[in-house]
Amino acid sequence: MDLVDAFEKHHKNFELVFVALTTYDKDLRPYITKVQAAAVAMLDDLRRYQN
């Protein structure tokens, strides 16, 4: 969730925006980073097998 999404979702309630962004950074971002790294590794493997 980025800042714009948080503001749209919470209608400029700054406290809720901050909580949403903090939750995203703390809980979701590490998971997303792990999934992205796994996807890159899988693509690298596929490219290796194709060559």
N, C-alpha and C positions, 0 to 999 in steps of 0.2 A: 504494500500500500504506500503510495506516495502522498505528499502533502496535499495535493489537489484532491485526490480521492478522499482523504480523511476529512477535509473541509466540506466536501459535497455530502459525505455520509452523515456528518455530525453537525451540519448547518452552522458552522462558525463557532461552535462551542469549543473554546480553546482547550479546556481541560480534557474533554473526550478525544479531541484530535491528538493531544500529547499522549494520552493513554494508548490510543490505537497505534500510533507510530512506534511507541516503546514496545508494545506487544509484538508488532511485526518484526522489529529489529531483534528482539530477544528470542522469540519463539519460532517465527516462520523463516526468517532470513537464513539461519544456519541450515535448515532443512532444504531450502531452495538451492543454496550453494552446493550442498552435497548431491542433490539430484542433477544439477547442471554439470558438476564434475564427472559424475557417472555417465552422463550423456556424451560428454566430450571424449571420455575414455572409450566408450562403445563406438563412437564414430571413428576414432583413431584405429581401433581394431578392425573395423570394416574396411577402412582405406587400406590397411596393411594386407588384408586378405585379397583385396581386389588387384593389388599390384603384384 
